[in-house]
Amino acid sequence: VVRQTMIPRILKLFPYIYGNRMLSSYKSKSSITDSYKILELEEGCSLDDIRNSYRSLAKKYHPDSSAATADAAAFIRVEEAYRVVLDDMATKKKSSKDDEDEEDLFKTKSPQHRHYLSFEGVGIGTPSQREKQYMQFRVDRATEQVLEYRKQRLESQYAGSDLMKAKDVRESKKMKITQAVERLVEDLIQESMAKGDFDNLRGKGKPLQKFSDCPHIDPMTHNLNRILIDNGYQPEWILMQKEIRETIEQLRKSIVASRSKLGGPMTPHRQKQWNRICEQFVEDIRKLNKRVDNFNLVVPLLSRQMMHFSADKEIVRAQKTYKALMENREVSNSDAKENEEGNVKKNGWKSSLFKWLNL
């Protein structure tokens, strides 16, 4: 049974097997044009097109395929044409490559391998030769840099010496002028003292008063600062801090006074007035906070910096202050009434006696 089933298959594949062996020694007599026609292609097509056409035709004519178009002779012609076309394309590619190689001989071609990209492109030959050439190049370059550095250093020294001489001359002239001015001022002071121009000064002959009792502060420095402050030479940040504190105190007093003028209870008309007063107060606080920002930029110590003022907290504070004032007024009024009633009780018999005498 096995022989009866396998023999027809072997006979069917016989032309295909021996046909492939004959192809190695078979020399094509058909031209390249016929080979392209057998593959149903045109000359100049790409390699992918040739392969795709060969695969489709092989599936069509292969003896093992169950298609009705299976033909061993046609399959052999297709494979022969496929090999001829491949050989033709390989020949063309090789000829074009030879032409490119001949052209590249006359061109300067940059090295593309990784070891040629090292050594900063210095040297020729094998990597070891190029490494030796590169080391020599580095030595030469370092020598040139050292010589250049020494040259610049010597030039700077000579130039610096000339500049130092010129600077010493200027400094000596400046010192002479300063000493001359100091002597002149001292002579003028002594002359004025001899004439008695300083006799009418307040505190003549008395030591300077120590304005600070702190032992950690230099008395002379403190006195100089105090003299500058008394004569209007205060630092900018001190003046700004003083202005900010005075401004916030004025704003607090003004909003409390405005609330006191409105009085109570709060009617709709008074509430509108109070809202307008609060809006103006919020705008004033916003401007004051800008001044606080400017103060924080110029103050020399971080511990001296100020925080922003909150308009809402200040309004709540003003209302609490107003309530406290009203409570104090009520307490004072009640005390005054009690004092009047006590005086009336004490002086009641005297008033009745005067009335009787008058009668």
Backbone hydrogen bonds, N-H to C=O, Kabsch-Sander energy under -0.5 kcal/mol:
donor,donor_aa,acceptor,acceptor_aa,energy
5,T,1,V,-1.7
6,M,2,V,-2.4
7,I,3,R,-2.2
9,R,5,T,-0.6
10,I,6,M,-2.3
11,L,7,I,-2.5
12,K,8,P,-1.9
13,L,9,R,-1.9
14,F,10,I,-0.8
17,I,13,L,-2.4
18,Y,14,F,-2.2
19,G,15,P,-1.6
20,N,16,Y,-1.7
21,R,17,I,-1.2
22,M,18,Y,-1.6
23,L,19,G,-1.1
24,S,20,N,-0.7
25,S,21,R,-0.5
25,S,22,M,-0.5
26,Y,22,M,-0.7
28,S,26,Y,-0.5
35,S,31,S,-1.7
36,Y,32,I,-2.1
37,K,33,T,-1.9
38,I,34,D,-2.7
39,L,35,S,-2.0
40,E,37,K,-1.1
41,L,36,Y,-3.1
45,C,42,E,-1.2
50,I,46,S,-1.6
51,R,47,L,-2.3
52,N,48,D,-2.5
53,S,49,D,-2.3
54,Y,50,I,-2.4
55,R,51,R,-2.4
56,S,52,N,-2.1
57,L,53,S,-2.3
58,A,54,Y,-2.6
59,K,55,R,-2.3
60,K,56,S,-1.3
61,Y,57,L,-2.7
62,H,58,A,-1.7
65,S,62,H,-1.2
70,A,67,A,-1.1
71,D,61,Y,-1.5
75,F,71,D,-1.9
76,I,72,A,-2.1
77,R,73,A,-2.1
78,V,74,A,-2.3
79,E,75,F,-2.4
80,E,76,I,-2.4
81,A,77,R,-2.6
82,Y,78,V,-2.3
83,R,79,E,-2.2
84,V,80,E,-2.3
85,V,81,A,-2.5
86,L,82,Y,-2.2
87,D,83,R,-2.5
88,D,84,V,-2.2
89,M,85,V,-2.4
90,A,86,L,-2.5
91,T,87,D,-2.2
92,K,88,D,-2.4
93,K,89,M,-2.5
94,K,90,A,-2.3
95,S,91,T,-2.3
96,S,92,K,-2.4
97,K,93,K,-2.1
98,D,94,K,-2.2
99,D,95,S,-2.0
100,E,96,S,-2.1
101,D,97,K,-2.4
102,E,98,D,-2.1
103,E,99,D,-2.0
104,D,100,E,-2.6
105,L,101,D,-1.1
106,F,103,E,-1.1
107,K,104,D,-1.2
109,K,107,K,-0.9
110,S,108,T,-0.5
116,Y,113,H,-0.6
117,L,113,H,-1.0
117,L,114,R,-0.6
118,S,114,R,-0.5
121,G,118,S,-1.6
122,V,119,F,-2.2
130,R,126,T,-2.9
131,E,127,P,-2.2
132,K,128,S,-2.0
133,Q,129,Q,-2.3
134,Y,130,R,-2.2
135,M,131,E,-2.3
136,Q,132,K,-2.0
137,F,133,Q,-2.0
138,R,134,Y,-2.3
139,V,135,M,-2.0
140,D,136,Q,-2.3
141,R,137,F,-2.4
142,A,138,R,-2.6
143,T,139,V,-2.2
144,E,140,D,-2.2
145,Q,141,R,-2.2
146,V,142,A,-2.4
147,L,143,T,-2.3
148,E,144,E,-2.4
149,Y,145,Q,-2.5
150,R,146,V,-2.5
151,K,147,L,-2.2
152,Q,148,E,-2.5
153,R,149,Y,-2.5
154,L,150,R,-2.4
155,E,151,K,-2.3
156,S,152,Q,-2.6
157,Q,153,R,-2.3
158,Y,154,L,-2.4
159,A,155,E,-2.7
160,G,156,S,-3.1
161,S,157,Q,-2.6
162,D,158,Y,-2.0
163,L,159,A,-2.4
164,M,160,G,-2.8
165,K,161,S,-2.3
166,A,162,D,-2.3
167,K,163,L,-2.7
168,D,164,M,-2.7
169,V,165,K,-2.1
170,R,166,A,-2.2
171,E,167,K,-2.7
172,S,168,D,-2.4
173,K,169,V,-2.1
174,K,170,R,-2.5
175,M,171,E,-2.7
176,K,172,S,-2.3
177,I,173,K,-2.3
178,T,174,K,-2.7
179,Q,175,M,-2.8
180,A,176,K,-2.2
181,V,177,I,-2.4
182,E,178,T,-2.7
183,R,179,Q,-2.5
184,L,180,A,-2.2
185,V,181,V,-2.7
186,E,182,E,-2.7
187,D,183,R,-2.5
188,L,184,L,-2.3
189,I,185,V,-2.4
190,Q,186,E,-2.5
191,E,187,D,-2.3
192,S,188,L,-2.3
193,M,189,I,-2.6
194,A,190,Q,-2.1
195,K,191,E,-1.7
196,G,192,S,-1.0
197,D,192,S,-2.3
199,D,196,G,-1.1
201,L,198,F,-1.1
204,K,201,L,-1.0
206,K,203,G,-1.7
211,F,209,Q,-0.7
217,I,214,C,-1.1
222,H,218,D,-2.6
223,N,219,P,-2.6
224,L,220,M,-2.4
225,N,221,T,-2.4
226,R,222,H,-2.3
227,I,223,N,-2.5
228,L,224,L,-2.2
229,I,225,N,-2.4
230,D,226,R,-2.6
231,N,227,I,-1.4
232,G,229,I,-1.5
233,Y,228,L,-3.4
239,L,235,P,-1.7
240,M,236,E,-2.3
241,Q,237,W,-2.1
242,K,238,I,-2.2
243,E,239,L,-2.3
244,I,240,M,-2.4
245,R,241,Q,-2.2
246,E,242,K,-2.3
247,T,243,E,-2.5
248,I,244,I,-2.3
249,E,245,R,-1.8
250,Q,246,E,-2.1
251,L,247,T,-2.4
252,R,248,I,-2.3
253,K,249,E,-2.3
254,S,250,Q,-2.5
255,I,251,L,-2.2
256,V,252,R,-1.8
257,A,253,K,-2.4
258,S,254,S,-2.4
259,R,255,I,-2.1
260,S,256,V,-2.1
261,K,257,A,-2.1
262,L,258,S,-1.7
263,G,259,R,-1.6
267,T,265,P,-0.9
271,Q,267,T,-2.7
272,K,268,P,-1.9
273,Q,269,H,-1.9
274,W,270,R,-2.7
275,N,271,Q,-2.2
276,R,272,K,-2.1
277,I,273,Q,-2.2
278,C,274,W,-2.3
279,E,275,N,-2.3
280,Q,276,R,-2.1
281,F,277,I,-2.0
282,V,278,C,-2.5
283,E,279,E,-1.9
284,D,280,Q,-2.1
285,I,281,F,-2.2
286,R,282,V,-2.0
287,K,283,E,-2.0
288,L,284,D,-2.0
289,N,285,I,-2.2
290,K,286,R,-1.4
291,R,287,K,-1.5
292,V,288,L,-1.8
293,D,289,N,-2.1
294,N,290,K,-2.1
295,F,291,R,-2.1
296,N,292,V,-2.3
297,L,293,D,-1.2
298,V,294,N,-1.0
298,V,295,F,-0.6
299,V,295,F,-1.7
304,R,301,L,-0.8
305,Q,302,L,-1.3
311,A,309,F,-0.5
314,E,310,S,-1.9
315,I,311,A,-2.2
316,V,312,D,-2.3
317,R,313,K,-2.3
318,A,314,E,-2.2
319,Q,315,I,-2.1
320,K,316,V,-2.2
321,T,317,R,-2.3
322,Y,318,A,-2.4
323,K,319,Q,-2.3
324,A,320,K,-2.3
325,L,321,T,-2.3
326,M,322,Y,-2.4
327,E,323,K,-2.4
328,N,324,A,-2.3
329,R,325,L,-2.3
330,E,326,M,-2.4
331,V,327,E,-2.4
332,S,328,N,-2.6
333,N,329,R,-2.7
334,S,330,E,-2.4
335,D,331,V,-2.2
336,A,332,S,-2.1
337,K,333,N,-2.1
338,E,334,S,-2.2
339,N,335,D,-2.1
340,E,336,A,-2.1
341,E,337,K,-2.5
342,G,338,E,-2.3
343,N,339,N,-2.2
344,V,340,E,-2.2
345,K,341,E,-2.1
346,K,342,G,-2.3
347,N,343,N,-2.4
348,G,345,K,-0.8
351,S,347,N,-1.7
352,S,348,G,-1.9
353,L,349,W,-1.8
354,F,350,K,-2.2
355,K,351,S,-2.0
356,W,352,S,-2.0
357,L,353,L,-2.3
358,N,354,F,-2.3
359,L,355,K,-2.0
